[in-house]
Amino acid sequence: MFSASDLKKWILKYDAENKAYSSFWRNLESYKIEYPLEYEEYFANFDKSQLDLKVESISISYLNYPELDYNHVKLYIPIRYQNKNIGYYEILLNFDGIVDDDFFVMY
């Protein structure tokens, strides 16, 4: 369905990277409130300058075979804090650019 060129256009059209970063920050704030002890374990004396966030991969998933009716563009962001890989954030956007699900996973 998508060529690499089509995917790049889609990413720009739906502002996918900004959606991923904005959603990450909302998740981090929720994590801080909902799991304060765990948050402190990973982000003690949080210094935003020590957090390295970059979309590392974007892929298309066609799931629920053979119906193939649960399809997404997935953006994957490893969470690196103080030069350590401590988890990842992944967001699933439907083909209309709407956030369908996301995952905030700490190791």
C-alpha positions in Angstrom: 0.0 0.0 0.0 2.8 2.5 0.9 6.0 3.0 -0.9 8.8 4.6 1.0 8.0 7.9 -0.7 4.3 7.5 0.2 5.2 6.8 3.8 7.3 9.9 4.1 4.4 12.0 2.7 2.0 10.3 5.1 4.3 11.0 8.1 4.4 14.7 7.1 0.7 14.9 6.3 -0.3 13.5 9.7 2.5 15.1 11.7 3.3 11.6 13.0 6.7 12.4 14.6 5.2 15.3 16.6 2.3 13.1 17.7 4.8 10.5 18.9 6.9 13.0 20.9 3.8 14.7 22.4 2.3 11.4 23.4 5.6 10.3 24.9 5.7 13.4 27.2 2.1 12.9 28.3 3.0 9.2 29.1 6.1 10.2 31.1 4.0 12.7 33.2 1.4 10.0 33.8 4.2 7.5 34.7 5.6 10.0 37.2 2.2 10.4 38.9 1.0 6.7 38.7 4.3 5.0 39.6 6.3 7.5 41.6 8.8 5.0 43.1 9.5 3.3 39.8 9.8 6.7 38.1 12.4 7.7 40.7 14.3 4.5 40.0 14.7 5.3 36.3 14.6 9.1 36.4 16.2 10.2 39.7 16.8 13.9 39.7 15.4 14.1 36.2 17.4 16.2 33.9 15.7 16.6 30.5 19.1 17.2 28.8 20.1 13.7 29.8 17.2 12.2 27.9 17.9 11.1 24.3 14.6 10.7 22.3 14.6 10.0 18.6 12.3 8.1 16.5 14.4 5.1 15.5 12.0 3.2 13.2 8.7 3.6 11.5 6.9 0.5 10.2 3.6 -0.5 8.8 1.8 -3.5 10.4 -1.0 -5.4 8.8 -2.5 -7.4 11.6 -5.4 -9.8 12.2 -4.6 -12.0 9.3 -6.5 -13.0 7.1 -8.9 -10.1 7.6 -6.1 -7.6 7.9 -8.4 -5.1 9.5 -6.2 -3.9 12.4 -3.5 -1.9 10.5 -1.2 0.8 11.8 1.9 2.9 11.2 4.1 2.2 14.2 6.7 4.7 15.4 9.3 3.3 17.8 11.4 5.5 20.2 14.0 4.0 22.4 14.2 5.7 25.8 17.8 6.5 26.6 18.6 8.3 29.8 22.0 9.2 31.1 23.5 7.1 28.2 21.5 4.0 29.2 18.8 2.2 27.3 16.0 2.0 29.9 12.9 1.3 27.8 11.0 2.3 24.7 7.9 4.1 23.6 5.8 2.9 20.7 2.8 4.6 19.2 0.3 3.1 16.7 -1.5 5.4 14.4 -4.3 4.2 12.1 -4.0 5.1 8.4 -6.1 8.2 9.1 -3.3 9.5 11.4 -5.3 9.0 14.6 -3.6 7.5 17.7 -5.0 4.0 18.2 -2.7 2.8 21.0 0.7 3.3 22.5 3.1 1.5 24.8 5.4 2.9 27.4 7.7 0.1 28.4 10.6 0.3 31.0 13.2 -2.5 31.3 
